[in-house]
Amino acid sequence: MKSLKEVGTEYLNYLKEKGLSDRSIYTYGNDLKQITAFFGEDKEIDKVLIPHVGRFLKSDELLKKKDLDRAKPTIDKTIRFFRMLMLWAKEQGYIENLPLPKVMMGKN
């Protein structure tokens, strides 16, 4: 099974092919770095479970940068990227079930 980082990199390449701006790819790449900093670069994507995601939503990797609180719009963007990544991974057959808590469902 592929790692979260591998699938995330594939997703970024997919977005680039779809014509997303270089700036958006760059910022989403930073979101992927935050995500893999928490889960680990080698974490298999199908081993990411709802409890892990719940801990990520409360983690310093998501909420802080150099001991300072991140802005809410920045946090929301990272969460949105993570959700889009997982939805895409499911569409690609990398995961069977979405490991997203209810709080993340239905957000754009």
Rosetta constraint file for C-alpha pairs under 8 A:
AtomPair CA 1 CA 44 HARMONIC 6.20 0.50
AtomPair CA 1 CA 45 HARMONIC 7.39 0.50
AtomPair CA 1 CA 46 HARMONIC 7.35 0.50
AtomPair CA 1 CA 94 HARMONIC 7.62 0.50
AtomPair CA 2 CA 6 HARMONIC 6.12 0.50
AtomPair CA 2 CA 7 HARMONIC 6.51 0.50
AtomPair CA 2 CA 44 HARMONIC 5.66 0.50
AtomPair CA 2 CA 45 HARMONIC 6.32 0.50
AtomPair CA 2 CA 94 HARMONIC 7.59 0.50
AtomPair CA 3 CA 7 HARMONIC 6.28 0.50
AtomPair CA 3 CA 41 HARMONIC 6.84 0.50
AtomPair CA 3 CA 42 HARMONIC 5.23 0.50
AtomPair CA 3 CA 43 HARMONIC 5.27 0.50
AtomPair CA 3 CA 44 HARMONIC 4.09 0.50
AtomPair CA 3 CA 45 HARMONIC 5.24 0.50
AtomPair CA 4 CA 8 HARMONIC 5.91 0.50
AtomPair CA 4 CA 36 HARMONIC 7.07 0.50
AtomPair CA 4 CA 41 HARMONIC 6.49 0.50
AtomPair CA 4 CA 42 HARMONIC 6.81 0.50
AtomPair CA 4 CA 43 HARMONIC 5.78 0.50
AtomPair CA 4 CA 44 HARMONIC 5.70 0.50
AtomPair CA 4 CA 45 HARMONIC 4.62 0.50
AtomPair CA 5 CA 9 HARMONIC 6.04 0.50
AtomPair CA 5 CA 32 HARMONIC 7.38 0.50
AtomPair CA 5 CA 36 HARMONIC 6.42 0.50
AtomPair CA 5 CA 41 HARMONIC 5.35 0.50
AtomPair CA 5 CA 42 HARMONIC 6.97 0.50
AtomPair CA 5 CA 43 HARMONIC 7.85 0.50
AtomPair CA 6 CA 10 HARMONIC 6.27 0.50
AtomPair CA 7 CA 11 HARMONIC 6.11 0.50
AtomPair CA 7 CA 45 HARMONIC 7.55 0.50
AtomPair CA 7 CA 89 HARMONIC 7.12 0.50
AtomPair CA 8 CA 12 HARMONIC 6.23 0.50
AtomPair CA 8 CA 32 HARMONIC 6.56 0.50
AtomPair CA 8 CA 85 HARMONIC 6.73 0.50
AtomPair CA 9 CA 13 HARMONIC 6.27 0.50
AtomPair CA 10 CA 14 HARMONIC 6.14 0.50
AtomPair CA 11 CA 15 HARMONIC 6.21 0.50
AtomPair CA 11 CA 85 HARMONIC 6.69 0.50
AtomPair CA 11 CA 88 HARMONIC 7.44 0.50
AtomPair CA 12 CA 16 HARMONIC 6.19 0.50
AtomPair CA 12 CA 25 HARMONIC 6.42 0.50
AtomPair CA 12 CA 28 HARMONIC 7.44 0.50
AtomPair CA 12 CA 29 HARMONIC 7.20 0.50
AtomPair CA 13 CA 17 HARMONIC 6.17 0.50
AtomPair CA 14 CA 18 HARMONIC 6.27 0.50
AtomPair CA 15 CA 19 HARMONIC 6.56 0.50
AtomPair CA 15 CA 20 HARMONIC 5.67 0.50
AtomPair CA 15 CA 25 HARMONIC 7.41 0.50
AtomPair CA 16 CA 20 HARMONIC 5.10 0.50
AtomPair CA 16 CA 21 HARMONIC 7.15 0.50
AtomPair CA 16 CA 22 HARMONIC 7.52 0.50
AtomPair CA 16 CA 25 HARMONIC 6.76 0.50
AtomPair CA 20 CA 24 HARMONIC 6.43 0.50
AtomPair CA 20 CA 25 HARMONIC 6.76 0.50
AtomPair CA 21 CA 25 HARMONIC 6.34 0.50
AtomPair CA 22 CA 26 HARMONIC 6.07 0.50
AtomPair CA 23 CA 27 HARMONIC 6.25 0.50
AtomPair CA 24 CA 28 HARMONIC 6.01 0.50
AtomPair CA 25 CA 29 HARMONIC 5.93 0.50
AtomPair CA 26 CA 30 HARMONIC 6.45 0.50
AtomPair CA 27 CA 31 HARMONIC 6.40 0.50
AtomPair CA 28 CA 32 HARMONIC 6.23 0.50
AtomPair CA 28 CA 78 HARMONIC 7.60 0.50
AtomPair CA 28 CA 81 HARMONIC 6.82 0.50
AtomPair CA 29 CA 33 HARMONIC 6.34 0.50
AtomPair CA 30 CA 34 HARMONIC 6.41 0.50
AtomPair CA 31 CA 35 HARMONIC 6.27 0.50
AtomPair CA 31 CA 78 HARMONIC 5.31 0.50
AtomPair CA 31 CA 81 HARMONIC 7.07 0.50
AtomPair CA 31 CA 82 HARMONIC 7.88 0.50
AtomPair CA 32 CA 36 HARMONIC 6.08 0.50
AtomPair CA 32 CA 82 HARMONIC 7.82 0.50
AtomPair CA 33 CA 37 HARMONIC 5.91 0.50
AtomPair CA 34 CA 38 HARMONIC 6.51 0.50
AtomPair CA 34 CA 61 HARMONIC 5.81 0.50
AtomPair CA 34 CA 62 HARMONIC 6.52 0.50
AtomPair CA 35 CA 39 HARMONIC 6.25 0.50
AtomPair CA 35 CA 40 HARMONIC 7.96 0.50
AtomPair CA 35 CA 56 HARMONIC 7.95 0.50
AtomPair CA 35 CA 61 HARMONIC 7.49 0.50
AtomPair CA 35 CA 62 HARMONIC 7.63 0.50
AtomPair CA 35 CA 82 HARMONIC 7.64 0.50
AtomPair CA 36 CA 40 HARMONIC 4.81 0.50
AtomPair CA 36 CA 41 HARMONIC 4.98 0.50
AtomPair CA 37 CA 41 HARMONIC 7.01 0.50
AtomPair CA 37 CA 61 HARMONIC 6.83 0.50
AtomPair CA 38 CA 56 HARMONIC 6.73 0.50
AtomPair CA 38 CA 59 HARMONIC 7.77 0.50
AtomPair CA 38 CA 61 HARMONIC 6.08 0.50
AtomPair CA 39 CA 43 HARMONIC 6.21 0.50
AtomPair CA 39 CA 56 HARMONIC 7.98 0.50
AtomPair CA 43 CA 47 HARMONIC 7.01 0.50
AtomPair CA 43 CA 48 HARMONIC 7.53 0.50
AtomPair CA 44 CA 48 HARMONIC 7.09 0.50
AtomPair CA 45 CA 94 HARMONIC 7.24 0.50
AtomPair CA 45 CA 95 HARMONIC 7.05 0.50
AtomPair CA 46 CA 94 HARMONIC 6.82 0.50
AtomPair CA 46 CA 95 HARMONIC 5.22 0.50
AtomPair CA 46 CA 96 HARMONIC 7.77 0.50
AtomPair CA 48 CA 52 HARMONIC 6.32 0.50
AtomPair CA 48 CA 53 HARMONIC 7.25 0.50
AtomPair CA 48 CA 99 HARMONIC 6.49 0.50
AtomPair CA 49 CA 53 HARMONIC 6.45 0.50
AtomPair CA 49 CA 99 HARMONIC 4.92 0.50
AtomPair CA 49 CA 100 HARMONIC 7.80 0.50
AtomPair CA 50 CA 54 HARMONIC 6.12 0.50
AtomPair CA 50 CA 99 HARMONIC 4.52 0.50
AtomPair CA 50 CA 100 HARMONIC 5.53 0.50
AtomPair CA 50 CA 101 HARMONIC 5.78 0.50
AtomPair CA 51 CA 55 HARMONIC 6.35 0.50
AtomPair CA 52 CA 56 HARMONIC 6.27 0.50
AtomPair CA 53 CA 57 HARMONIC 6.25 0.50
AtomPair CA 53 CA 99 HARMONIC 7.04 0.50
AtomPair CA 53 CA 100 HARMONIC 6.74 0.50
AtomPair CA 53 CA 101 HARMONIC 7.29 0.50
AtomPair CA 54 CA 58 HARMONIC 6.83 0.50
AtomPair CA 54 CA 101 HARMONIC 6.76 0.50
AtomPair CA 55 CA 59 HARMONIC 6.10 0.50
AtomPair CA 56 CA 61 HARMONIC 7.55 0.50
AtomPair CA 56 CA 62 HARMONIC 6.82 0.50
AtomPair CA 57 CA 62 HARMONIC 6.62 0.50
AtomPair CA 57 CA 63 HARMONIC 7.87 0.50
AtomPair CA 57 CA 79 HARMONIC 7.90 0.50
AtomPair CA 58 CA 62 HARMONIC 7.23 0.50
AtomPair CA 58 CA 63 HARMONIC 7.05 0.50
AtomPair CA 59 CA 63 HARMONIC 6.14 0.50
AtomPair CA 60 CA 64 HARMONIC 4.97 0.50
AtomPair CA 60 CA 65 HARMONIC 7.66 0.50
AtomPair CA 61 CA 65 HARMONIC 7.32 0.50
AtomPair CA 62 CA 70 HARMONIC 7.87 0.50
AtomPair CA 62 CA 75 HARMONIC 6.47 0.50
AtomPair CA 62 CA 78 HARMONIC 7.65 0.50
AtomPair CA 63 CA 69 HARMONIC 5.93 0.50
AtomPair CA 63 CA 70 HARMONIC 5.49 0.50
AtomPair CA 63 CA 75 HARMONIC 6.55 0.50
AtomPair CA 64 CA 68 HARMONIC 5.28 0.50
AtomPair CA 64 CA 69 HARMONIC 4.47 0.50
AtomPair CA 64 CA 70 HARMONIC 5.06 0.50
AtomPair CA 65 CA 69 HARMONIC 6.40 0.50
AtomPair CA 65 CA 70 HARMONIC 6.20 0.50
AtomPair CA 70 CA 74 HARMONIC 6.53 0.50
AtomPair CA 70 CA 75 HARMONIC 6.61 0.50
AtomPair CA 71 CA 75 HARMONIC 6.41 0.50
AtomPair CA 72 CA 76 HARMONIC 6.02 0.50
AtomPair CA 73 CA 77 HARMONIC 6.10 0.50
AtomPair CA 74 CA 78 HARMONIC 6.37 0.50
AtomPair CA 75 CA 79 HARMONIC 6.25 0.50
AtomPair CA 76 CA 80 HARMONIC 6.04 0.50
AtomPair CA 77 CA 81 HARMONIC 6.10 0.50
AtomPair CA 78 CA 82 HARMONIC 6.18 0.50
AtomPair CA 79 CA 83 HARMONIC 6.19 0.50
AtomPair CA 79 CA 104 HARMONIC 7.77 0.50
AtomPair CA 80 CA 84 HARMONIC 6.15 0.50
AtomPair CA 80 CA 107 HARMONIC 7.29 0.50
AtomPair CA 80 CA 108 HARMONIC 6.44 0.50
AtomPair CA 81 CA 85 HARMONIC 6.01 0.50
AtomPair CA 82 CA 86 HARMONIC 6.23 0.50
AtomPair CA 83 CA 87 HARMONIC 6.19 0.50
AtomPair CA 83 CA 100 HARMONIC 7.36 0.50
AtomPair CA 83 CA 104 HARMONIC 7.19 0.50
AtomPair CA 84 CA 88 HARMONIC 6.09 0.50
AtomPair CA 85 CA 89 HARMONIC 6.06 0.50
AtomPair CA 86 CA 90 HARMONIC 6.19 0.50
AtomPair CA 86 CA 98 HARMONIC 6.57 0.50
AtomPair CA 86 CA 99 HARMONIC 7.73 0.50
AtomPair CA 87 CA 91 HARMONIC 6.34 0.50
AtomPair CA 87 CA 98 HARMONIC 7.03 0.50
AtomPair CA 88 CA 92 HARMONIC 6.22 0.50
AtomPair CA 89 CA 93 HARMONIC 6.28 0.50
AtomPair CA 89 CA 94 HARMONIC 5.20 0.50
AtomPair CA 89 CA 95 HARMONIC 6.14 0.50
AtomPair CA 90 CA 94 HARMONIC 5.69 0.50
AtomPair CA 90 CA 95 HARMONIC 4.91 0.50
AtomPair CA 90 CA 96 HARMONIC 6.07 0.50
AtomPair CA 90 CA 97 HARMONIC 7.09 0.50
AtomPair CA 90 CA 98 HARMONIC 6.97 0.50
AtomPair CA 100 CA 104 HARMONIC 6.02 0.50
AtomPair CA 100 CA 105 HARMONIC 6.79 0.50
AtomPair CA 101 CA 105 HARMONIC 6.88 0.50
